[in-house]
Amino acid sequence: MPLKGLLSGKEGGLFASGGRRFGGAGANSMSDADKLTMLDELEQSGLGWFWSTDKQGNLTYISGAIADRIELTIPDLIGQPLTGLFESKEGDGRSKSLSLKLGARKPFSGFAVAPSKGNSKVVIRLAGRPAFERNGTFCGFRGTGTDITEEYYREEETARLAKYDSLTGLFNRHRMAHSIETTLTAFRSAKRNCAIMMLDLDRFKQVNDTLGHAAGDELLKQVASRLQRAIEKDCEIGRLGGDEFQIMLPDIDDRGELGEIAARIIAMLTQPYSLDEGRCVIGASVGIAVAPHDGLNREAIVRSADLALYAAKNGGRGQYRFYSGDLENEAIFRRRLEESLQEAIRDEQLFLTYQPMVSAESQKVIALEAQTRWQHPQRGEIDNNEFQSIVENSAHVIEVGNWAIRQACREASQWPDPLRVTVNVPSKQFASEGFVESVSQALSDTELAPDRLELEVKESVFVGDSNVVDKVLGQLFKLGVRLTLDEFGTGYSSLGYLRRAPFDSIKIGESLCPSHLDSHSQELGLVKAVVALAKALDMSTIASEIETIPQQQALASVGVSLLQGSVYADAVSGEEVHEQLETGGWMIEPSAGRGSRAKRRTLLRNIHVIHDDHSYEVTLRNLSKTGALLQGLENVPLDTQFVVDLGGGQLAVATVIRSNRDTQGVEFETPLIGDGAGGLCTRHRVSPYELASAGAPLAALSKGNYNSMQGSMLGDGTSVPKFAYAPVGSTEAA
């Protein structure tokens, strides 16, 4: 249809409405030619475009400006169906409603579309009205179009930024909160599970501080990429800000599977990163909670995952932890421990143990690393790793550090010359006023030769004022103490530090000396390069955390000077040090039998077991992945089946395979799994939905026992016991 026909009242032109013309009696006088000229100018300006279709929906007219904008010719467009030429950009099914409205002959407006051919990046907003002959016969649509490309993409970017993290492209905090909220709401009615992981990067702040924020940003992008590759399950990943990430995994409650995912994430994120500013190595800690077991709504489940993350970081970092009901009390207790550190120093609750550093060539003990422990009145002995995680966030870190140096000098003064003592110096202590004076005073009071005291400092000390750092290092050098740069190879400006500071030794970072290290490992080449660098600078090298013979042999083969780890010896008391030294030179041969064993946390001592419909309270003597030793019931026959209640909804079906009077050895039907912290847990737990169906209100699992679930397989509390309790004091083992 020509523009003249489109404008006229014939066949329902744009100036026709219900059989009346806009230019009727009393209107300004304007010829059709003037109208054509005016609208042609309007089309060319881009302020308004026009189109029309026949009654079948095929284009009969379209402004040339539209055709030019979408890079097609008018012949390419005329005669084609409107719905076939343009596709909806709404993303909500409105292209279908456009087709329906054309079919229903109803007016429409505000439809954002893009051409299916030509320049598909152009976005046009269409509006249209049905047109009728004078006799009421439908003859097609007449409409307008407007180029909204710039506006559309600007709004799209605004919408994207409202959902996504601009740096990593992952979901942002707001989107993750909304997604978790809606998912848990839907899953409650469907009785489905959903796991939440909270992830925090270890040592990220050091990268930011030493290499700059640009390097930190690039590192976060690489972390996001690795996270997406590490998780093969359907999930949503978000960055909450800083170096904190969140992952939602729907329909997973198997803690074995979740543990494998978390371990894979940690392994991938701890591999070295290559940045423009240098190479670096970081770590990661993960906390895991599962809805509805650990929380029913977003606030509860995220809080549970946060507590698990807090426990993972406090447990030594680089690990994952599952939420349990004990973690909240553990967090409270840790805060109390931090508050009572000053009291611990005053009441002499702190003490030192020493781990030998052995010559790789002669197997002779050359130095002993002092490690601080705490004999707590209620908690018992707190080992060095846990103690350090408590101290580093405490206001007493300097006071504890100064105590450790004084005590190490006092005890080392009783050792034969030239055996050295090594003490780790936290960055806060190193930068504190009077630090050098406190070291000097400790040496003077104990009469220990300065070159028998070795201070280990991390690269993070260089984040401070360079003038102050250089001054402190210079004063320590003049004092005569030995200096070691700890965790070398974590990839910041290590070479620059070595040029600036008078270090005697380099302690190679664990990332270059993993437990799987052997003569074929890629990392060994880097270790060899570090050893060569140290020799060129007249420095010795130290490698710690050595757990295996292949690891020890590989490090010795490339010339590492001193080796330290459980393959030689774990930390020993000061008394044991004296006993070893009384025999003369202290020599230690590496042994595979000394490989470090994972720490195991006892879940419960007093637990419940269920047989038939009766619950018994027994003592858990020990626990392994495949079974347990129970004590408290007399003469239980072999092959008796129990449900062992380990607390917190953890029920394990077990069969008695050994029995001797009051003690039974049981074997689990499904092996337990590691809980990420050296302990054990069940893969699955009682579902809160099962408890609800048994008559209990729907709630997250408590840490109590589950031996009275009414209507369930565990009975209703009206049972008759089959076995008798053993007399108190019976201790025979199976």
Disulfide bonds with the S-S distance in Angstrom:
none
